[in-house]
């Protein structure tokens, strides 16, 4: 990965699991939409909790991949409460090397996006779509004020992350390989 452009986004700390879902979807879709050089049908998504709108690719494969990874992150956070998790989105080119009697696929990574995210309280989804908190908070006025302040800080930091993504994709283009696919997301990618 010597020619790989690595982008480390600011770490995010959220209070609840549903915020992890929203934040990860927002960040991953924003990067993928801005690196999708094929014919893209955009969809605006409103994050009412953060008063932020982002754009995603209308593509079942992209949506399914992101949902699977978001679920995996939530599962990991549920098993490791309080510990941050690193999410990486990597774009690569496929090249084939000739071996003795076959061709071997080689991945040449050209861009990697890293985001660390931590969740203070894990929630489990209960049947019927509701949420059940593992920790309860009192309805004290100070608690509500602190919650609001953390929410505003997270919203501000999420805006910083989105701005950093947009700045990077607009400023850094020389490392992107030639487009050889007509898929919506023209380059293969993986989310870890």
N, C-alpha and C positions, 0 to 999 in steps of 0.2 A: 504494500500500500504506500509506496514511496511518493507517488504522484497524487495521492488522495488528499483532497481538500477537506479538512476537518473543521466543523463548526460546533463549538460548545455553547449551548444556550444557557442562560441563567437558570439556576436551580429554583424550583418552585415547591413551596410547602402549602398543602391544602389541608382543610379541616376534615372533610368527609369524602367517602368513596365516590359519591355521585359527582363531586367536583373533579376527582381524578379522571373519570370518564370524559367529562366535558373538556377539560384542559388537554388531555391527550388527543382526543378527536380533533380539537381545534388546531393544535400544533402539527400533528401528522398530516391532516388534510391540507393545511396551508402550504407545507413544504411540497407535498405531492402535486397539488394543483399548480404551483409555480414552477415545478420541474417537469410537468406533463407537456411535452412539446407537440403532441399529436392533436387530433381533432377532439376538443374537449367540450362537453356540455356542462356548463357550470350550474351550481345550485348554491344559493345563499342560505346560510344557517345562522340563526340568531341565538346567541347565548344570553338569555334574559338575565341569568344570575349575575353575569359580568358586564352586561350592557355592551356586548361586542358582537359584531357580525363578521363571519369569515366565509370563504368560498371553498367548496369542495367539488371534485370531479364526480359527475354522475356516471359511475361505473361499478357494477356489482362486485367485480373482483377486488377492486380497491376497497370498497366499503366492507366486504367480508374479511379481507386481510386485516384491516384496521380494527374491526370489532373483535376478531380473534385475539389480536395482540393486547387490546385494552382489557379483555376478559382475563388473559394470562397475567397481566400486571396486577389486576385487582385480586386475583387468586393469590399471587405472590405476596402482596401487601397484607392480605388477610392472614397469611401464615407467618409473616414477619412484621408484626405491628411496630410502628415507629421507625422502621429502617427505610432509608431511601432506596429507590430503584432507579437504575440507569436504563433509559430507553434509547436505542440507536436505530436510525433509519439510514441505510447504506444503498447507494446507487452503484451499479457496476456494469461492465461490458462483459459479454461472453466471448471468449476466444477458444479456439480448438487447437490443441497440439496433437500432432501425429505421433502415436506410440507405435510399438512394433506391429500389432495387428488391429489396432483400434484408434479412435480419436478420443482424447481426454479433454473434458471441458475445464477451462481455467477462468476464474473470475478476476477481472481487473477492476478494483474499486476505485472510483474517481471522486466520490463525495460521501461524507459521513456527517450526520447530524446527531448530536448527543444532547439528551435532556435528563437531568436528575429530578426526580419528583418524590416527595415524601407526604404521607398522610397521617395526621395526628390521630383521627378516630376512624376506625374501620367500621363499615356497615355491611350487613348482609342483606341481600334481597330476600324478602319473604314472599310466599305465594300471594298472588293478587297484585303484584307490582309494587307493593309498599316497601318501605325501608325500616329496618330495625337497627338502632344504634347499639354498639357494644359498650359505649360510655354514655352516660347521661349527663346533661348539664342543667344547672339550676336556672330558673327564670329570673335571676337576679339582674338588676339594672346594669351593674358593672359588667356582668358576663355578656349582656346584650351589646353594650358599648364596645367591649373588647372584640366580640365577634364581628361587629360592623367594621371596626378599624382593620382587622385582619382581612376581611372581605375586600375592602377598598385597596389595601396593599397588594393583595393577590391580583385584583383587577388591573391595577397599575403595572405590576410586574408582567402580567400576561400581555398587556399592550406593548411593553418593552420587547418581549420575546417576539411577538408578531412583527414589530417594526424591524428588529434585527434580522428576521427571516427575509422580509421584503428587501431590505438594504443589501443583504448578501446575494440574493438571487439576481438582483439588478446590477450589482457591481462586479460579481465574480462569474464570468461566463467562459473565460479562455480555457478552462480545464474540462469543459463539457465535450465529450466525444461526438463525432458526427452521428446524426439520426439515421438509423437503418431499419426502423420499424414504423408501422402506421398505427400501432396500438395507441390507446388514449394516453397511457403513461409509457412513453417511448423507450424508456430504459428499464431493464430489470432492477428490482430493489428487494431488500429484505429488512424486516423490522425485528430487532432482538430486544 
